[in-house]
Every structure is written in C-alpha cells, then in structure tokens.
Amino acid sequence: MIKAVSRVLLPYNRSFFFLFSARNTIAARHARVTGCFNIRAMSASVNSSSATVNKFLNGINDNYGGVVVQMNEPMDPQLFASLLKSSISHWRQQAKKGVWIKLPIELANLVEPAVKEGFWFHHAEPNYLMLVYWIPGGANTLPANASHRVGVGAFVMNGKREVLVVQENSGRFRGTGIWKFPTGVVDEGEDICVAAVREVKEETSIDTEFVEVLAFRCAFKMVLVRYLSGKKKGFRQSHQSFFEKSDIFFLCMLRPLSFDIQKQESEIEAAEWMPLEEYAAQPYVQKQELLKYIVDICSAKVDTRGYHGFSPVPTTSAFSDKKHYFYLNSVDLKRL
C-alpha cells in the first residue's frame, strides 16, 4: 500500500530535475544558443591518461541566479575536489548563489570531496544524489527538500448502502480485526483522482469512477471549515509521520463500476461490502475523532446530498499546456 514518498515541490525545485548532460562541444553549442554562461568544460576519465583537464566544472545557469552541474564521467576524487574549489571561486566572482551538483549513483566516490568543500545533501532518488551549496553565505533561500507525502482514502458505496472495506495484513492494523476504507500513497507524477482509483483496484479488484474529494487533512492540528452547504469538513496533518515527512491525506468518493471483490493477497487480509452503519459502529471508529468526522461527511453526502466536495476539472496554466486537474466545488459555483 505504501509505495513511495510522494513529492510536493515548489516550482523552483522542478527546474533541477531536468538537467542538461553534455560533453565539451555540445555544452558549448548549447551555451551559445540558449545564453547559458560558457564555463570551460572538463571531461576526463580516471582510466584515460591522455585526457586534458581544464580549470572549471561544466555547468549551466538556472533561473534563480544559481548553477547546475551534472556529473556524467568518472573522475578522480582529488581532481574533482580541485576543480570544484576553483569553480566555486569562479562562480563567486560571477555573483552566483546556489550551486546544485547531481551525482549519479555510480559516481558516489565524489560525494566525500563535495561534502568537505561545504556541500550538503538536498535529496536522493534511486539513481542519483543531489548536493547543494550556498555561495553568498548566511541564511540561504534555496528550496527545502520535498516535505510531504500524499495519501488517499476511498469511500466507495454500492446501491445497498454498503461501503467497500478492507483488513490489512501488514502495518499498524495487522491482526486487529479493524475494517477500514482502502487507502494508499500517491505515486510520483500521479494525480489524486488517478491514485484513488488505482488503490481500490489494486486492493480489491473493484473498478471505480472518481467522483470528488470530500475532505483532506493537513497542517499540524485539527481544523474545521464550514462549507457553503453548512456542513463541516475536517482536515488534519500528522507532522513528521513518515521518515520526517509530513502527511496530506485526501478522502475521496468513488462510484463502483463492478462489485465482485478479489482481495490483494500481498497486502489485504480480507475485503467485503459492509453496511455503513456497521462500519461506523466499530469501537475503533467511535474512539477516533477523525474517523467519526469521516463517517459524518460520508453520511451527509449520500443521505442529504447537501454536502459538496471538490471535483476535478481539467485545466491548463502558464506553467504547462498539458491538462492538469484543478479541484473545486463545481456544484455551488454554478449556483452563484
């Protein structure tokens, strides 16, 4: 169920995950075409005795007065340390700010000299490590590493007023007999509505259609917000809940398109359709304030139809022509 820590990144971060990889002639040509500053390139292999070594590491400007360096070729750590020191001096003269070095996992031997020069770890992915350095000194304005993981929970009800529930065979609920809604973590690059449908399919084999986000939790404490319909919506964030990452959880409503359950053997102990009242009557649910609010919200949605959540609307923006989902209360918006 837990697959990855989903990233919540500022736009500033995004520019660093699509970095240029070029050798001498390509980098120089790119610099002339795009206006990137022309740092003299170095391309040398530890196994090549005839390689020529220049003064600076090859880097490109980012949009925030910084420099991005992507290392691709093997290099002697002492040589790397020397080039890095001279490059920082050069960038300081150019009034550069942040320096980002992307090291693929096969160049892990270059981590130590970079750290000794004052770089620190920013983030890591399965195949690379990103290190960063702040040239001006004092407090830096570099964006922090991704700080949150994003989770989803699925409220799925059939025509008999039964909700789809599961018992997990791992994690904190293993062996407790507690029935819960299907939940999971949003994959990197995955939208909330897609993740909710996927998690339900993986855990129960039930096909669903996404309806709306009913509520979400975030930000350190329980906060209650009155919606236009007058119903309460709860959202809460559990701080540093997963490897020092905060958690944002979205309660989603999905419409079932199939009804025959086949549980996921690797993660799910049992799965079934259960009357909503029976789910709500569980002692664990009755003791948990958050779960009681979830039951109230789901009941209000199906009983009175006066509670309206947020539906996904495909939109474009100044950042991308590709359609992305913007979640809003389209029902009440149309009434205004």
KOLLO-25044 format. One record per residue (C-alpha): residue number from 1; residue in one letter; x, y, z. Coordinates in steps of 0.001 Angstrom, whole numbers, always signed. Example, Ala and Ser with C-alpha at 12.3 -4.5 7.8 and 13.67 -1.06 7.14 Angstrom:
@i 1	aa a	east +12300	north -4500	up +7800 .
@i 2	aa s	east +13670	north -1060	up +7140 .
//
This chain:
@i 1	aa m	east +0	north +0	up +0 .
@i 2	aa i	east +2811	north +2370	up +858 .
@i 3	aa k	east +4865	north +2608	up -2284 .
@i 4	aa a	east +6765	north +5854	up -2221 .
@i 5	aa v	east +7051	north +9178	up -558 .
@i 6	aa s	east +5133	north +11463	up -2904 .
@i 7	aa r	east +6809	north +14718	up -3566 .
@i 8	aa v	east +5351	north +18172	up -3000 .
@i 9	aa l	east +7794	north +20547	up -4657 .
@i 10	aa l	east +7982	north +24247	up -5207 .
@i 11	aa p	east +8305	north +25340	up -8853 .
@i 12	aa y	east +11915	north +26243	up -8066 .
@i 13	aa n	east +12718	north +22599	up -7416 .
@i 14	aa r	east +11306	north +21351	up -10652 .
@i 15	aa s	east +13921	north +23082	up -12746 .
@i 16	aa f	east +16574	north +20901	up -11208 .
@i 17	aa f	east +15176	north +17542	up -12244 .
@i 18	aa f	east +15554	north +18102	up -15968 .
@i 19	aa l	east +19234	north +18838	up -16252 .
@i 20	aa f	east +21416	north +19003	up -19327 .
@i 21	aa s	east +24014	north +16322	up -19944 .
@i 22	aa a	east +26645	north +17326	up -22481 .
@i 23	aa r	east +30238	north +16940	up -23402 .
@i 24	aa n	east +32543	north +19799	up -24415 .
@i 25	aa t	east +31297	north +20630	up -27896 .
@i 26	aa i	east +27606	north +20039	up -27143 .
@i 27	aa a	east +27737	north +22128	up -23982 .
@i 28	aa a	east +29472	north +24974	up -25770 .
@i 29	aa r	east +26971	north +24880	up -28621 .
@i 30	aa h	east +24083	north +24861	up -26122 .
@i 31	aa a	east +25567	north +27827	up -24300 .
@i 32	aa r	east +25793	north +29860	up -27497 .
@i 33	aa v	east +22215	north +29040	up -28479 .
@i 34	aa t	east +20476	north +29449	up -25124 .
@i 35	aa g	east +22559	north +32164	up -23496 .
@i 36	aa c	east +23883	north +29922	up -20722 .
@i 37	aa f	east +27245	north +31139	up -19402 .
@i 38	aa n	east +30182	north +29383	up -21004 .
@i 39	aa i	east +32098	north +27640	up -18244 .
@i 40	aa r	east +35014	north +25728	up -19722 .
@i 41	aa a	east +34166	north +22053	up -19733 .
@i 42	aa m	east +36110	north +19196	up -18274 .
@i 43	aa s	east +35695	north +15652	up -19496 .
@i 44	aa a	east +38150	north +13188	up -18080 .
@i 45	aa s	east +38151	north +9518	up -17219 .
@i 46	aa v	east +40187	north +8094	up -14409 .
@i 47	aa n	east +41298	north +5443	up -16876 .
@i 48	aa s	east +42376	north +7908	up -19559 .
@i 49	aa s	east +45942	north +9152	up -19172 .
@i 50	aa s	east +45709	north +11360	up -22261 .
@i 51	aa a	east +42658	north +13309	up -21136 .
@i 52	aa t	east +43078	north +17060	up -20941 .
@i 53	aa v	east +41813	north +18804	up -17825 .
@i 54	aa n	east +40527	north +22370	up -17843 .
@i 55	aa k	east +40007	north +24742	up -14977 .
@i 56	aa f	east +36285	north +24598	up -14195 .
@i 57	aa l	east +33432	north +22134	up -13994 .
@i 58	aa n	east +30812	north +22357	up -16705 .
@i 59	aa g	east +27566	north +23960	up -15520 .
@i 60	aa i	east +24544	north +25868	up -16733 .
@i 61	aa n	east +22629	north +28800	up -15289 .
@i 62	aa d	east +19308	north +28189	up -13618 .
@i 63	aa n	east +16550	north +30805	up -13477 .
@i 64	aa y	east +17365	north +31897	up -9939 .
@i 65	aa g	east +20950	north +33097	up -10162 .
@i 66	aa g	east +22426	north +29685	up -9476 .
@i 67	aa v	east +24413	north +26993	up -11257 .
@i 68	aa v	east +23510	north +23397	up -12079 .
@i 69	aa v	east +26247	north +20807	up -12639 .
@i 70	aa q	east +25518	north +17278	up -13771 .
@i 71	aa m	east +28399	north +14847	up -13470 .
@i 72	aa n	east +28417	north +12038	up -16006 .
@i 73	aa e	east +32001	north +10896	up -16464 .
@i 74	aa p	east +34168	north +9040	up -13915 .
@i 75	aa m	east +36728	north +11307	up -12257 .
@i 76	aa d	east +39486	north +11038	up -9703 .
@i 77	aa p	east +38165	north +12426	up -6383 .
@i 78	aa q	east +41236	north +14627	up -5853 .
@i 79	aa l	east +40881	north +16097	up -9316 .
@i 80	aa f	east +37171	north +16670	up -8700 .
@i 81	aa a	east +37932	north +18445	up -5419 .
@i 82	aa s	east +40430	north +20748	up -7127 .
@i 83	aa l	east +38042	north +21594	up -9975 .
@i 84	aa l	east +35184	north +22126	up -7565 .
@i 85	aa k	east +37199	north +24552	up -5448 .
@i 86	aa s	east +38256	north +26628	up -8467 .
@i 87	aa s	east +34720	north +26522	up -9892 .
@i 88	aa i	east +33184	north +27860	up -6665 .
@i 89	aa s	east +35702	north +30708	up -6686 .
@i 90	aa h	east +34784	north +31460	up -10295 .
@i 91	aa w	east +31053	north +31362	up -9588 .
@i 92	aa r	east +31519	north +33598	up -6552 .
@i 93	aa q	east +33143	north +36214	up -8796 .
@i 94	aa q	east +30113	north +35947	up -11064 .
@i 95	aa a	east +27817	north +36582	up -8064 .
@i 96	aa k	east +26152	north +33197	up -8389 .
@i 97	aa k	east +24068	north +31932	up -5495 .
@i 98	aa g	east +23089	north +28281	up -5229 .
@i 99	aa v	east +25183	north +25513	up -6743 .
@i 100	aa w	east +23496	north +22190	up -7476 .
@i 101	aa i	east +25516	north +19070	up -8266 .
@i 102	aa k	east +23726	north +15972	up -9491 .
@i 103	aa l	east +25788	north +12827	up -8890 .
@i 104	aa p	east +24630	north +9519	up -10408 .
@i 105	aa i	east +24956	north +6562	up -8089 .
@i 106	aa e	east +27977	north +5219	up -9977 .
@i 107	aa l	east +29905	north +8392	up -9046 .
@i 108	aa a	east +29298	north +8020	up -5305 .
@i 109	aa n	east +33054	north +8332	up -4735 .
@i 110	aa l	east +32691	north +12075	up -5427 .
@i 111	aa v	east +30311	north +12659	up -2529 .
@i 112	aa e	east +33018	north +12948	up +142 .
@i 113	aa p	east +35095	north +15661	up -1593 .
@i 114	aa a	east +31918	north +17665	up -2281 .
@i 115	aa v	east +30853	north +17463	up +1377 .
@i 116	aa k	east +34320	north +18505	up +2508 .
@i 117	aa e	east +34012	north +21549	up +265 .
@i 118	aa g	east +30822	north +22564	up +2083 .
@i 119	aa f	east +28064	north +20884	up +42 .
@i 120	aa w	east +25164	north +19176	up +1785 .
@i 121	aa f	east +22590	north +16603	up +735 .
@i 122	aa h	east +19407	north +18047	up -710 .
@i 123	aa h	east +17574	north +14919	up -1847 .
@i 124	aa a	east +18175	north +11479	up -3255 .
@i 125	aa e	east +16440	north +9284	up -5790 .
@i 126	aa p	east +17145	north +5630	up -6617 .
@i 127	aa n	east +19764	north +6526	up -9215 .
@i 128	aa y	east +21241	north +9860	up -8133 .
@i 129	aa l	east +22074	north +12203	up -5255 .
@i 130	aa m	east +21581	north +15976	up -5400 .
@i 131	aa l	east +24006	north +18104	up -3396 .
@i 132	aa v	east +23775	north +21852	up -2910 .
@i 133	aa y	east +25977	north +24750	up -1840 .
@i 134	aa w	east +25141	north +28367	up -996 .
@i 135	aa i	east +27801	north +30808	up -2160 .
@i 136	aa p	east +26693	north +34163	up -605 .
@i 137	aa g	east +26955	north +32857	up +2964 .
@i 138	aa g	east +24464	north +33397	up +5761 .
@i 139	aa a	east +20916	north +32095	up +5594 .
@i 140	aa n	east +20155	north +30576	up +2196 .
@i 141	aa t	east +16956	north +30920	up +192 .
@i 142	aa l	east +17216	north +27555	up -1520 .
@i 143	aa p	east +14001	north +25498	up -1511 .
@i 144	aa a	east +13937	north +22700	up +1002 .
@i 145	aa n	east +13633	north +19081	up +18 .
@i 146	aa a	east +10151	north +17700	up -632 .
@i 147	aa s	east +8402	north +17858	up +2729 .
@i 148	aa h	east +5201	north +15838	up +2352 .
@i 149	aa r	east +3857	north +12530	up +1218 .
@i 150	aa v	east +347	north +12479	up -223 .
@i 151	aa g	east -2156	north +9752	up +636 .
@i 152	aa v	east -5695	north +8904	up -435 .
@i 153	aa g	east -8600	north +7073	up +1170 .
@i 154	aa a	east -11532	north +5780	up -876 .
@i 155	aa f	east -15184	north +5974	up +150 .
@i 156	aa v	east -16982	north +3554	up -2204 .
@i 157	aa m	east -20683	north +2739	up -1647 .
@i 158	aa n	east -22929	north +402	up -3648 .
@i 159	aa g	east -26678	north +619	up -4171 .
@i 160	aa k	east -27346	north -1356	up -980 .
@i 161	aa r	east -25761	north +1330	up +1191 .
@i 162	aa e	east -22739	north -891	up +1735 .
@i 163	aa v	east -19223	north +527	up +1787 .
@i 164	aa l	east -16099	north -1173	up +487 .
@i 165	aa v	east -13800	north -2023	up +3413 .
@i 166	aa v	east -10598	north -3981	up +3923 .
@i 167	aa q	east -8482	north -5502	up +6673 .
@i 168	aa e	east -4733	north -5153	up +6206 .
@i 169	aa n	east -2208	north -7936	up +6790 .
@i 170	aa s	east +660	north -5545	up +7491 .
@i 171	aa g	east +1230	north -2236	up +9243 .
@i 172	aa r	east -351	north -950	up +12432 .
@i 173	aa f	east -3755	north -2560	up +11762 .
@i 174	aa r	east -2431	north -6057	up +11155 .
@i 175	aa g	east -4267	north -8617	up +13273 .
@i 176	aa t	east -6557	north -6034	up +14912 .
@i 177	aa g	east -9732	north -7009	up +13065 .
@i 178	aa i	east -10360	north -3365	up +12199 .
@i 179	aa w	east -12182	north -2688	up +8942 .
@i 180	aa k	east -11091	north +445	up +7070 .
@i 181	aa f	east -11531	north +2171	up +3746 .
@i 182	aa p	east -8967	north +1310	up +1038 .
@i 183	aa t	east -6032	north +3700	up +1359 .
@i 184	aa g	east -2660	north +4267	up -239 .
@i 185	aa v	east +28	north +6708	up -1262 .
@i 186	aa v	east +21	north +8772	up -4448 .
@i 187	aa d	east +2857	north +7789	up -6770 .
@i 188	aa e	east +5271	north +10388	up -8112 .
@i 189	aa g	east +3669	north +12222	up -11033 .
@i 190	aa e	east +248	north +10695	up -10306 .
@i 191	aa d	east -2903	north +12743	up -9759 .
@i 192	aa i	east -5078	north +12298	up -6678 .
@i 193	aa c	east -8097	north +11021	up -8607 .
@i 194	aa v	east -5997	north +8506	up -10548 .
@i 195	aa a	east -4306	north +7278	up -7364 .
@i 196	aa a	east -7624	north +6681	up -5590 .
@i 197	aa v	east -8988	north +4600	up -8467 .
@i 198	aa r	east -5720	north +2653	up -8709 .
@i 199	aa e	east -5551	north +1851	up -4983 .
@i 200	aa v	east -9114	north +499	up -4922 .
@i 201	aa k	east -8397	north -1641	up -7972 .
@i 202	aa e	east -5149	north -2993	up -6514 .
@i 203	aa e	east -6564	north -3859	up -3097 .
@i 204	aa t	east -9997	north -5180	up -4070 .
@i 205	aa s	east -10127	north -5560	up -7903 .
@i 206	aa i	east -13166	north -3248	up -7889 .
@i 207	aa d	east -13375	north -859	up -10855 .
@i 208	aa t	east -14461	north +2646	up -9871 .
@i 209	aa e	east -15112	north +6107	up -11213 .
@i 210	aa f	east -13762	north +9093	up -9305 .
@i 211	aa v	east -16461	north +11488	up -8074 .
@i 212	aa e	east -14845	north +14087	up -5813 .
@i 213	aa v	east -12568	north +14935	up -2918 .
@i 214	aa l	east -14765	north +15026	up +172 .
@i 215	aa a	east -12193	north +16317	up +2673 .
@i 216	aa f	east -8493	north +16414	up +3408 .
@i 217	aa r	east -6206	north +16692	up +6382 .
@i 218	aa c	east -3142	north +18895	up +6668 .
@i 219	aa a	east -1268	north +21343	up +8915 .
@i 220	aa f	east -418	north +20201	up +12413 .
@i 221	aa k	east -3815	north +20289	up +14066 .
@i 222	aa m	east -7461	north +19549	up +13542 .
@i 223	aa v	east -9143	north +22444	up +11776 .
@i 224	aa l	east -12832	north +22555	up +10945 .
@i 225	aa v	east -14036	north +24578	up +7994 .
@i 226	aa r	east -17699	north +25322	up +7350 .
@i 227	aa y	east -18637	north +24766	up +3740 .
@i 228	aa l	east -21244	north +26688	up +1747 .
@i 229	aa s	east -23791	north +23977	up +2496 .
@i 230	aa g	east -23286	north +24465	up +6222 .
@i 231	aa k	east -21746	north +21027	up +6717 .
@i 232	aa k	east -18409	north +20627	up +8488 .
@i 233	aa k	east -15318	north +19429	up +6740 .
@i 234	aa g	east -12288	north +18226	up +8685 .
@i 235	aa f	east -8668	north +18303	up +7681 .
@i 236	aa r	east -5619	north +17495	up +9710 .
@i 237	aa q	east -1927	north +16878	up +9202 .
@i 238	aa s	east +171	north +14485	up +11238 .
@i 239	aa h	east +3590	north +16116	up +11387 .
@i 240	aa q	east +6725	north +14080	up +10658 .
@i 241	aa s	east +4771	north +10846	up +10373 .
@i 242	aa f	east +6920	north +9026	up +7817 .
@i 243	aa f	east +10711	north +9414	up +7860 .
@i 244	aa e	east +10321	north +13033	up +8994 .
@i 245	aa k	east +7884	north +13795	up +6164 .
@i 246	aa s	east +4549	north +15411	up +6876 .
@i 247	aa d	east +1383	north +13824	up +5561 .
@i 248	aa i	east -1507	north +15172	up +3494 .
@i 249	aa f	east -4436	north +12779	up +3249 .
@i 250	aa f	east -7376	north +13147	up +828 .
@i 251	aa l	east -10710	north +11440	up +1482 .
@i 252	aa c	east -12176	north +10672	up -1941 .
@i 253	aa m	east -15594	north +9473	up -3064 .
@i 254	aa l	east -15647	north +6904	up -5864 .
@i 255	aa r	east -18551	north +5294	up -7703 .
@i 256	aa p	east -18288	north +1490	up -8118 .
@i 257	aa l	east -18417	north +114	up -11660 .
@i 258	aa s	east -18004	north -3520	up -10623 .
@i 259	aa f	east -18886	north -5401	up -7437 .
@i 260	aa d	east -17095	north -8770	up -7269 .
@i 261	aa i	east -14216	north -8478	up -4800 .
@i 262	aa q	east -10862	north -10212	up -5240 .
@i 263	aa k	east -8527	north -9129	up -2472 .
@i 264	aa q	east -4877	north -8313	up -2975 .
@i 265	aa e	east -3054	north -11268	up -1435 .
@i 266	aa s	east +171	north -9414	up -643 .
@i 267	aa e	east -1345	north -6623	up +1467 .
@i 268	aa i	east -5007	north -7349	up +2240 .
@i 269	aa e	east -6229	north -9918	up +4776 .
@i 270	aa a	east -9921	north -9535	up +3910 .
@i 271	aa a	east -12223	north -7296	up +1867 .
@i 272	aa e	east -16002	north -7017	up +1720 .
@i 273	aa w	east -19044	north -4816	up +1264 .
@i 274	aa m	east -20246	north -3731	up +4721 .
@i 275	aa p	east -23283	north -1641	up +5755 .
@i 276	aa l	east -22159	north +1896	up +6531 .
@i 277	aa e	east -23772	north +1722	up +9978 .
@i 278	aa e	east -21820	north -1437	up +10829 .
@i 279	aa y	east -18556	north +194	up +9759 .
@i 280	aa a	east -19362	north +3269	up +11856 .
@i 281	aa a	east -20230	north +1158	up +14911 .
@i 282	aa q	east -16726	north -297	up +15243 .
@i 283	aa p	east -15247	north +659	up +18641 .
@i 284	aa y	east -12086	north +1933	up +16989 .
@i 285	aa v	east -14079	north +4252	up +14712 .
@i 286	aa q	east -16122	north +5511	up +17638 .
@i 287	aa k	east -12969	north +6429	up +19571 .
@i 288	aa q	east -11283	north +8306	up +16731 .
@i 289	aa e	east -12418	north +11891	up +16183 .
@i 290	aa l	east -11123	north +11954	up +12621 .
@i 291	aa l	east -12955	north +8751	up +11651 .
@i 292	aa k	east -16182	north +9998	up +13212 .
@i 293	aa y	east -15967	north +13106	up +11041 .
@i 294	aa i	east -15330	north +10908	up +8005 .
@i 295	aa v	east -18488	north +8912	up +8780 .
@i 296	aa d	east -20474	north +12143	up +9217 .
@i 297	aa i	east -19207	north +13505	up +5915 .
@i 298	aa c	east -19927	north +10304	up +4004 .
@i 299	aa s	east -23402	north +10046	up +5547 .
@i 300	aa a	east -24202	north +13659	up +4706 .
@i 301	aa k	east -23060	north +13085	up +1137 .
@i 302	aa v	east -25298	north +10062	up +488 .
@i 303	aa d	east -28265	north +10937	up +2733 .
@i 304	aa t	east -28912	north +14653	up +2292 .
@i 305	aa r	east -26859	north +15358	up -829 .
@i 306	aa g	east -26295	north +18755	up +728 .
@i 307	aa y	east -22578	north +18224	up +1195 .
@i 308	aa h	east -20422	north +19015	up -1819 .
@i 309	aa g	east -16758	north +18265	up -2157 .
@i 310	aa f	east -14231	north +19147	up -4812 .
@i 311	aa s	east -14462	north +17703	up -8315 .
@i 312	aa p	east -11511	north +17547	up -10734 .
@i 313	aa v	east -11686	north +19973	up -13650 .
@i 314	aa p	east -9021	north +19649	up -16390 .
@i 315	aa t	east -7214	north +22977	up -16844 .
@i 316	aa t	east -4078	north +24430	up -18385 .
@i 317	aa s	east -1859	north +27085	up -16837 .
@i 318	aa a	east +1038	north +29407	up -17564 .
@i 319	aa f	east +3376	north +26617	up -16444 .
@i 320	aa s	east +2137	north +23938	up -18842 .
@i 321	aa d	east -171	north +23480	up -21816 .
@i 322	aa k	east -822	north +19935	up -20637 .
@i 323	aa k	east -4148	north +19415	up -18902 .
@i 324	aa h	east -3951	north +19076	up -15122 .
@i 325	aa y	east -6761	north +18723	up -12608 .
@i 326	aa f	east -7987	north +21710	up -10619 .
@i 327	aa y	east -10275	north +20628	up -7760 .
@i 328	aa l	east -13250	north +22848	up -6970 .
@i 329	aa n	east -16844	north +22832	up -5730 .
@i 330	aa s	east -18469	north +22959	up -9135 .
@i 331	aa v	east -21990	north +22453	up -7749 .
@i 332	aa d	east -22070	north +25573	up -5602 .
@i 333	aa l	east -20036	north +27506	up -8171 .
@i 334	aa k	east -22801	north +27022	up -10724 .
@i 335	aa r	east -25377	north +28256	up -8218 .
@i 336	aa l	east -23633	north +31592	up -7614 .
//
